[in-house]
Amino acid sequence: MRQHLYTPNSHVSDLTCSDNQNQTVNCPNEFCQLIRKGISNVDRRCVPQGKSANPSGIIISSNSMEEPDAETIVSYACNKVMCNGAEIDIQVQQLHYEVQQ
């Protein structure tokens, strides 16, 4: 999965990302970000690259409530073209499901 989300070259000057309508947006000198809360609440945006801090990585959290009130939050920042788009989002969700099994 890492090869789909991050390139070791931390500053990507001409990155394109996905927005909330799954359209391509230019994010020069930024990272792509996806935050998914539950099944249908998804926020896609650009986030600034820090001078020394690298915001890339995947964070998965969930509350301890019983189903159907349980909510999983998946958040990641990445620096590859369209890495916060629908296709990669599905792969991250599948990875999360496999880890939970």
Residue pairs with C-beta under 8 A, 6 or more apart in sequence:
1 58
1 91
1 92
1 95
4 78
4 80
4 83
4 88
4 91
5 56
5 58
5 76
5 78
5 79
5 80
5 83
5 88
6 56
6 78
6 79
6 80
6 83
7 79
7 80
9 79
10 49
10 54
10 79
11 29
11 49
12 29
12 49
12 79
12 80
13 28
13 29
14 26
14 28
15 26
15 27
15 28
15 29
15 30
15 31
15 32
15 46
15 79
15 80
15 81
16 24
16 25
16 26
16 27
16 81
16 82
17 24
17 25
17 27
17 30
17 32
17 33
17 44
17 45
17 46
17 82
17 83
17 84
17 85
18 24
18 25
18 32
18 34
18 44
18 82
18 84
18 85
18 86
19 25
19 44
19 45
20 42
20 43
20 44
20 45
22 44
22 85
22 86
24 82
25 46
27 46
29 48
29 49
30 46
30 47
30 48
30 49
31 46
31 47
31 48
31 49
31 55
31 56
31 77
31 78
31 79
32 44
32 45
32 46
32 47
32 77
32 78
32 79
32 80
32 82
32 83
32 84
33 43
33 44
33 45
33 46
33 47
33 55
33 75
33 76
33 77
33 78
33 84
34 42
34 43
34 44
34 74
34 75
34 76
34 84
34 88
34 89
34 92
35 42
35 43
35 73
35 74
35 75
36 42
36 43
36 72
36 73
36 74
36 75
36 89
36 93
37 71
37 72
37 73
38 71
38 72
38 73
42 89
44 84
44 85
45 84
47 55
47 77
49 55
49 79
55 77
56 76
56 77
56 78
56 79
57 76
57 77
58 74
58 75
58 76
58 92
59 73
59 74
59 75
59 76
60 72
60 73
60 74
60 75
60 96
61 72
61 73
62 70
62 71
62 72
62 73
63 69
63 70
63 71
64 70
65 71
72 96
74 92
74 93
74 96
76 84
76 92
78 84
78 88
82 88
